[in-house]
């Protein structure tokens, strides 16, 4: 094993590159998100520059959290390449230090970074994401779903004292307990269509939905407007949270209780299990990024070919992204176990990195 001082030096060079790239990506994400928000919302009555800046700032952690594996990949590539160009790795090799020894501190630093991202950064990101969604309703109203890039409207079938009803909402906030842009189709006890309700928003309590600025349209009757309208429901808040809460708005510390409640209620919890396992696998994935970086940068650092190194890093990142998204789609749909879907990209990338380095360095 190499000395503590040299280990700290290698790890420090890696951390500096990762932090620098993280700050750069965060600034770019904020800039593009802010400009898009201004373009869409500048003509809204509720628009102010302060609200736009605040909303974009609160969205940055969630977006950068998704980019962290690729920031780690390119940070490691830059660190290895810089160390090679300054001949520091050449000197280390001449002193009998192998690639495994000077890569170990960087791998450990990546694992520590992953633990920090999961245990500290993720809860902050989830909280700020939920707050940005709520601010988006004030700033953009029902149109905010386009800016937030959601997959579509929320549909919910429920029952209550007045019969069954189907609820459609443009946006779900506060883990599903507040719906915006609501349309409700209610049916009587015999299953016949009874009325349609359109409301600005609906808030769930213990026994009913409270709808604000509701327009009620019954068959063969004129529409009637209500400032507040109550719709009976048998749904509990915890059931709504399991059904409608977006996984990226739930921190890792809350996910186990979400999964347990969903299981006891007989509701599918594939998305939450997948999110939980993905976060647990994040340190391994970041360590795998370091190994992949070593495979595409060390050899070229000694013999030139910076362009090939950059292309190799982009290719590795793209392939890993495709594999990761494909595995998440399978896990989110329940086709494969969420644990397998979450851990397989990191495990596969780690095995590939080890295999290539063994072949090049020890083969």
C-alpha positions, -999 to +999 in steps of 0.1 A: +000+000+000+012+036-007+016+061+020-011+082+035+003+115+021+004+102-015-031+086-010-044+120+001-028+137-028-043+114-054-077+115-037-075+153-034-068+158-071-098+137-079-121+155-055-110+189-068-119+179-104-153+164-093-162+195-073-151+218-101-172+199-127-201+197-102-201+235-098-199+240-136-227+216-143-248+232-115-243+266-130-252+254-165-283+236-153-294+267-134-288+289-164-307+268-189-335+260-165-339+297-155-340+309-191-366+282-200-387+293-170-385+329-180-395+321-215-426+301-204-437+322-175-426+358-182-462+368-192-479+352-162-494+376-136-476+358-107-441+359-124-413+377-107-376+374-112-372+364-075-397+335-078-381+323-111-346+324-095-358+306-064-376+279-084-346+272-106-323+271-077-345+246-059-346+223-090-308+223-094-300+196-067-325+171-081-311+175-117-274+175-106-280+144-085-289+125-116-258+137-133-234+128-104-222+094-119-212+111-151-196+140-132-176+114-113-166+097-146-153+128-163-137+141-130-118+108-127-108+110-164-095+145-159-076+136-127-059+106-143-050+125-174-036+155-155-015+132-133-002+114-164+006+146-183+026+160-153+045+126-152+034+121-116+020+086-125+052+078-144+072+086-112+048+065-091+051+036-115+089+039-115+088+037-077+070+003-080+034+016-074+009-003-095-023+010-111-043-007-083-024+012-056-027+047-070-063+040-081-074+028-047-074+062-030-095+076-058-120+047-056-123+052-018-129+089-024-156+080-049-173+057-024-172+083+003-186+108-021-214+084-029-222+079+008-224+117+012-246+120-019-270+094-006-271+102+031-270+140+030-274+154-005-304+132-014-327+143+015-319+180+006-325+173-031-359+156-024-371+184-001-361+211-025-377+192-054-411+191-036-408+228-027-400+237-063-431+218-075-452+238-051-437+271-062-442+261-098-480+260-092-479+296-080-457+307-109-470+287-138-503+272-126-515+241-145-489+246-172-460+238-148-462+201-157-447+209-191-417+227-175-412+200-149-412+173-176-436+149-159-449+119-178-485+130-179-516+136-159-524+118-126-554+095-126-570+081-095-600+059-089-616+060-055-647+053-035-667+072-008-700+076+009-715+092-023-702+064-046-672+059-069-654+086-087-624+091-110-601+119-104-578+135-130-551+161-119-525+180-139-501+181-110-497+162-078-480+180-049-471+173-012-467+136-020-502+134-036-522+150-009-526+182-029-538+180-065-538+209-090-560+213-121-586+187-110-614+171-129-636+146-112-662+122-127-686+109-100-710+079-102-739+070-080-744+039-059-757+020-090-726+029-111-744+055-133-726+088-142-738+115-118-717+147-122-685+163-133-665+186-110-637+210-122-616+226-096-584+246-093-571+223-067-581+196-042-566+189-007-570+155+010-582+153+046-592+122+067-626+117+050-629+139+020-613+160-007-617+198-002-619+214-037-614+251-042-632+272-069-652+241-081-677+241-109-702+212-106-720+201-137-749+176-132-769+159-159-796+181-173-787+210-150-768+243-152-733+244-139-730+257-103-698+273-089-686+267-053-658+284-035-653+252-016-668+218-024-664+185-005-660+151-021-663+120+002-634+095+001-624+063+019-587+069+009-562+075+037-533+100+033-508+072+035-525+054+006-524+085-015-487+090-007-479+055-019-499+059-051-490+095-062-458+106-044-430+109-069-400+088-058-375+117-064-394+138-038-389+111-011-356+110+008-337+078+013-345+079+051-383+080+043-383+054+016-383+023+038-415+034+056-431+042+022-423+007+010-436-009+042-469+011+042-474+002+005-468-034+011-493-035+041-519-017+020-515-041-009-502-014-032-474-019-057-441-004-045-419-011-075-409+026-080-400+032-044-381-001-041-362+008-073-354+043-060-343+029-026-320+003-042-307+028-067-296+051-039-280+022-020-261+012-051-249+048-058-214+044-040-207+013-060-217+030-092-194+060-085-165+035-078-173+018-111-170+052-128-135+056-115-125+022-129-140+030-163-122+063-163-089+045-156-095+022-186-100+051-211-074+075-197-043+058-183-030+043-215-036+073-236-020+095-210+013+077-215+011+076-253-009+107-263-044+106-279-064+130-258-092+130-284-095+093-282-096+095-245-124+120-245-143+100-271-138+069-250-152+086-219-182+099-237-189+065-252-186+047-218-209+073-202-235+070-230-235+032-229-238+031-192-266+056-193-286+035-218-280+004-197-290+022-165-322+036-180-331+002-195-326-015-162-347+011-144-375+008-168-376-030-163-374-026-125-400+002-124-425-020-143-419-049-120-405-071-149-372-077-130-366-073-092-358-037-083-326-048-066-313-064-097-323-034-118-306-010-095-274-029-088-267-044-122-253-013-139-227-007-111-218-044-109-214-048-147-194-016-150-171-026-121-165-060-136-157-045-170-133-020-155-115-046-135-112-069-165-098-043-188-073-030-163-062-066-155-057-073-192-037-041-198-017-039-166-012-075-155-022-095-186 
